[in-house]
Amino acid sequence: MPLSRLEAVDIRDQWENEAQDFTPWLAKYENIQVLSDAIGVDIEVEETEKYIGSYKADIVARDNEGRTVLIENQLNKTDHKHLGQLITYASGLGASIVIWICRAVTDEHREAIDWLNNVTTSEVAFFVCEIELWKIGESDTAPKFNIVSSPNDWSKTIGDNTSSKVLSDTKKLHLEFWNGFKTYADEHDSELRLRTPRAQHWYSLAVGRSKFHIRLTTNTQAKRTGCELYLRGTKAKEAFGHLVQQKQEIELELGNLEWQELPEGQGCRIIRYHKGNTKNRKEWETLNTWLLESAESFYRVFSPRVKKLVLD
């Protein structure tokens, strides 16, 4: 079998302007996921070109724990101006995760980011990434993010939600259950994109569009689990209305569901419940089976519909 060569592509051939070309590209769901995979944490874009005083931050996002993420883009080599903007925007937003993306990182600026990670608390994380573009022959161009600087033991920290606080027995149970669920899904070769479990009563899965998630839930008081499509944000009600119009064909595939518009807030959910108590470890295998089958069927049915929604 003949082998081809990887060819580097100049990022300026792909994106001429940071604000007009690169930032809108990165803010798209499928592209921010590439960065999410490189960093090791889910990132969901909230706003681009957001005003902070008289200045504008490139991308403001949130991670799966609700922490503010700031992304500053630079299609050139790092410079003092962008380092200053990064710190100014981060302080104005109260950001917990700060990401600087650029063509190339100088030794001085890598050392500056290392220093920031050393002198700030463990609740704040600074990253600097170089972006590259590659292709093979006439293939499509593919982006690659190389992390040049990150907090010490970052991969360990994001995998251990107990680093800064003592967990209650209930939260310990949640964390153990979801770790077991992830292991079960991996062993059964699930194609779902599974993130690092957290010590909480829900486990979120990407469905292919920002602010929409498949969410698995446990309720030890009601002794039940759930699988839902959860919609949040200012477009949630509109999206829910579009999906209600497809209710009959959706329920032909998934069975009867509860359609909860939740008029008291912005969010909406479409959910199915199942009896089961996660406090009883003997039920875990049965619950894992139901949760995985439900999550995979919800993804199969809802993901293409969610991606096609045209919202005002």
URGITA-V759560 format. One record per backbone hydrogen bond with DSSP energy under -0.5 kcal/mol. CO is the residue of the C=O (numbers start at 1). NH is the residue of the N-H. E is the energy in kcal/mol with one decimal. If there is no record, write none. Layout:
# URGITA-V759560
[[CO | NH | E] [CO | NH | E]]
This chain:
# URGITA-V759560
[[5 | 137 | -0.7] [7 | 135 | -1.8] [9 | 133 | -0.6] [10 | 13 | -1.6] [10 | 14 | -0.7] [11 | 14 | -0.6] [11 | 15 | -2.8] [17 | 21 | -1.8] [17 | 22 | -2.0] [18 | 23 | -3.0] [21 | 25 | -1.5] [22 | 26 | -2.9] [23 | 27 | -2.1] [24 | 28 | -0.6] [25 | 28 | -1.2] [28 | 31 | -0.8] [28 | 32 | -2.6] [29 | 33 | -1.4] [31 | 34 | -0.8] [31 | 35 | -1.2] [32 | 36 | -2.4] [33 | 37 | -2.3] [34 | 38 | -1.6] [35 | 39 | -2.5] [36 | 40 | -2.9] [36 | 41 | -1.3] [42 | 64 | -0.6] [44 | 62 | -2.1] [47 | 60 | -3.0] [50 | 57 | -3.1] [52 | 55 | -1.6] [55 | 52 | -3.6] [57 | 50 | -1.6] [58 | 49 | -2.5] [59 | 71 | -2.6] [60 | 46 | -2.5] [60 | 47 | -2.3] [61 | 69 | -2.9] [62 | 44 | -2.9] [63 | 66 | -2.0] [67 | 63 | -1.7] [68 | 96 | -2.2] [68 | 97 | -1.9] [69 | 61 | -3.1] [70 | 99 | -3.1] [71 | 59 | -1.8] [72 | 101 | -2.8] [74 | 103 | -0.5] [76 | 103 | -1.9] [76 | 104 | -0.7] [79 | 83 | -1.6] [80 | 84 | -2.5] [81 | 85 | -2.2] [82 | 86 | -2.5] [83 | 87 | -1.9] [84 | 88 | -2.4] [85 | 89 | -3.1] [86 | 90 | -2.2] [87 | 91 | -2.2] [88 | 92 | -2.1] [89 | 93 | -2.1] [90 | 94 | -1.6] [90 | 95 | -2.0] [96 | 125 | -2.8] [97 | 70 | -2.8] [98 | 127 | -2.8] [99 | 72 | -2.8] [99 | 101 | -0.6] [100 | 129 | -3.1] [101 | 74 | -1.7] [102 | 131 | -2.3] [104 | 78 | -2.3] [106 | 110 | -2.1] [107 | 111 | -2.3] [108 | 112 | -1.6] [109 | 113 | -2.1] [110 | 114 | -2.4] [111 | 115 | -2.3] [112 | 116 | -2.2] [113 | 117 | -2.2] [114 | 118 | -1.5] [115 | 119 | -2.1] [116 | 120 | -1.7] [121 | 124 | -1.6] [125 | 98 | -3.0] [127 | 100 | -2.2] [128 | 148 | -2.5] [128 | 149 | -1.5] [129 | 102 | -2.4] [130 | 146 | -2.9] [132 | 144 | -2.2] [133 | 9 | -2.5] [134 | 142 | -3.4] [135 | 7 | -3.1] [135 | 137 | -0.5] [136 | 139 | -2.0] [142 | 134 | -2.4] [144 | 132 | -2.6] [144 | 146 | -0.6] [145 | 147 | -0.6] [146 | 130 | -2.5] [146 | 148 | -0.6] [149 | 128 | -1.8] [151 | 154 | -1.3] [153 | 157 | -2.6] [154 | 158 | -2.5] [155 | 159 | -0.8] [156 | 160 | -0.5] [157 | 160 | -1.1] [159 | 161 | -0.5] [160 | 163 | -1.1] [168 | 172 | -2.4] [169 | 173 | -2.0] [170 | 174 | -2.3] [171 | 175 | -2.6] [172 | 176 | -2.4] [173 | 177 | -2.7] [174 | 178 | -2.6] [175 | 179 | -2.1] [176 | 180 | -2.1] [177 | 181 | -2.2] [178 | 182 | -2.6] [179 | 183 | -2.2] [180 | 184 | -2.4] [181 | 185 | -2.7] [182 | 186 | -2.6] [183 | 187 | -2.5] [184 | 188 | -1.2] [185 | 190 | -2.3] [186 | 189 | -1.6] [192 | 194 | -0.9] [193 | 206 | -0.5] [198 | 200 | -1.9] [201 | 218 | -2.0] [203 | 216 | -2.7] [205 | 214 | -2.5] [209 | 212 | -1.7] [211 | 232 | -2.0] [212 | 207 | -0.7] [213 | 215 | -0.5] [213 | 230 | -3.3] [214 | 205 | -3.1] [215 | 228 | -2.0] [216 | 203 | -2.4] [217 | 226 | -2.0] [219 | 223 | -1.0] [219 | 224 | -1.8] [223 | 276 | -2.0] [224 | 219 | -2.4] [225 | 274 | -2.5] [226 | 217 | -2.3] [227 | 272 | -2.0] [228 | 215 | -2.7] [228 | 230 | -0.6] [229 | 270 | -1.8] [230 | 213 | -2.3] [231 | 268 | -2.3] [233 | 236 | -1.5] [235 | 239 | -2.6] [236 | 240 | -2.7] [237 | 241 | -2.2] [238 | 242 | -1.8] [239 | 243 | -2.1] [240 | 244 | -2.4] [241 | 245 | -1.3] [243 | 246 | -1.3] [244 | 247 | -1.8] [246 | 250 | -2.4] [247 | 251 | -2.8] [248 | 252 | -1.2] [249 | 253 | -0.9] [250 | 253 | -0.6] [250 | 254 | -2.2] [251 | 255 | -2.0] [257 | 259 | -0.6] [258 | 260 | -0.8] [258 | 271 | -2.5] [259 | 261 | -0.7] [260 | 269 | -2.8] [262 | 265 | -1.9] [268 | 231 | -2.8] [269 | 260 | -2.7] [270 | 229 | -2.6] [271 | 258 | -3.1] [272 | 227 | -2.3] [274 | 225 | -3.1] [276 | 278 | -0.6] [277 | 280 | -1.7] [279 | 281 | -0.9] [280 | 283 | -2.1] [281 | 284 | -1.2] [283 | 287 | -2.6] [284 | 288 | -3.0] [285 | 289 | -2.1] [286 | 290 | -2.1] [287 | 291 | -3.0] [288 | 292 | -2.5] [289 | 293 | -2.3] [290 | 294 | -2.5] [291 | 295 | -2.7] [292 | 296 | -2.5] [293 | 297 | -2.0] [294 | 298 | -2.9] [295 | 299 | -2.4] [296 | 300 | -2.2] [297 | 301 | -2.2] [298 | 302 | -3.2] [298 | 303 | -0.5] [299 | 303 | -1.8] [301 | 305 | -0.5] [302 | 306 | -3.2] [303 | 307 | -2.3] [304 | 308 | -1.2] [305 | 309 | -0.8] [306 | 309 | -0.8] [309 | 311 | -0.7]]
